[in-house]
């Protein structure tokens, strides 16, 4: 009987030992992650050689991968402000890449694709709150005609307060599926419409769904754009194709803000190692 109790005691001791080791390992992992996140605040996104372009779509409480909750977006914008990031415009990025301008320390370009109404309702007030600039690529045929999208009046108001409006084509069609004539119409007509509504040159565009190839990029240049943005993951630098600029997409995830911090931290490291260029 005593031997049975001894064996039971040994088994229980082994179980408690394993549980203790698992607990210690879990605590170590959590503490290490906190240390890494704290270290993120010291990590600059680049000295101008590597520039992050963040890519958002919707800012809303919808349960979609493309929708960042307003509270999370507020956290992220506050983080950028509090940790020494400085927002820039596409013109400032272009000038720096062309060697005609200098960028502030820790530059970041914040972009939104499609031109959703929630960009005005939620993203715009938060950007204003923290004194940050942003760029919205709009689908011109959707503006003021389709529910859930911006109006030109809203765009004009935002442009008075640090937001830049650029082109995301006329109809948001996948460009690799269009003829050359259709491509030219999407590129030229969206540019003309946006310029007529906004009263200034529209020099930049983002590819719908990120679909493009070198022939399409050439047509973008011929249409009069200075640069174009993809959804290819990475930082922008002197080695980037000016008509295929990289961006860092920000999605709704199981832990959206942790994912944001990890991308902010690791994208510059990958860029320095040359891991994100194609």
C-alpha positions, 0 to 999 in steps of 0.5 A: 500500500505504501508503495502505491502511495509512493508511486502516486506521490511521484506521479503527482510530483512529476505532473506539478514539475511539468506544469511549473515548467510550462508556466515558467516558459509561458511567463518567459515568452510573455515577458520577452514579447513585452520587452520586444514591443518596448524595444519597438519604441526605440526602433526607427523605421528608417533614416530616409533610405527605407520608408514605410507606406502603410496601407489601410482600407476601411476604419470601422467596427465591421468584422472584415479583414480590411476593416480596422476598428476606430479604437484600434486605428486611434491606438495606432495613430497615437503610437506613431505620434508618440514614438517619433514618426512623421507623416509625409505626402506622396509629393514628399516621398517622390521628391526624396526618391528623386533626390530633390528633397529631404524627409523628416526623421522616421517618415511614414506615408499613411494611405487608404484604398477605395475611398470609403465613407468611414475614412471621413467619419472615423479615420479623418477625425483621428488623423486630425486629432494627432496632427497626422497626414494621410492619402486616400486613393479614390475610385472616381465613379463611386464618389457621391454615387455609391452608398458607403463611399466618399463625396467630392465635398468631403474630399475637398474638406479633408484636403484643407486639413492634411489629407491628399486625394489621389486616383484608384482608377474609374471603376476599380477593375482588375487592370490585368484583365483589361485591354490597352484602351480600357486601361488608358480610359481607367487611368486618364479619365479618373485623373481628369475627373479628380483634377476637375473636382479637386482643382489640382494635379493628381499625380499618383495612383494605386492599382486596384487589387494590387494587380499590375505588370510592367506593361501596365506600369508603362501605361500609368507613366504615359497617362501622366502619373509620377508614381504608382503604389502596389500591395507588394509588401515592403519598404520603399527605397532607392531600389524601388520601381517608382511605378510599383512602390511597396506598401505595408498592409494593416489588417484586422487580426486576432490581435490587430494592434500587436500585428501592427506593432510587429509590422512596424518593427520588422518591416525595416529590418527585412528591408535592410536585409533585402528580403522584401524586394521582388 
